[in-house]
């Protein structure tokens, strides 16, 4: 196996531009920002991170 650096893409908060925690439970995905201390709307997260959600278009 080649020695490649594989980085998992992490969504960025649309407000503070810091990495979000992804919470997956019961078939749904939520996004939480530790810095803002708020849940973030999936729609706003998708709009702020279009490169991560290309397949959803």
Phi, psi and omega in degrees: 000132180296150180273081182255147175270112181254119178251131176278133182289131179245127178295150182253142179298131179292343182262307185256354177065025176256160181298143179261152169275134178260123181246113180247120180207139176054037176082001178241158179240132177237159181235129181235134177256118178293327182288313179281340183061041182219150167288144180248142178298134178301322179298314180292324178295316178298318180295325181279344183228058185298331180293338180274342187239029181299323183290343181280348183285000000 
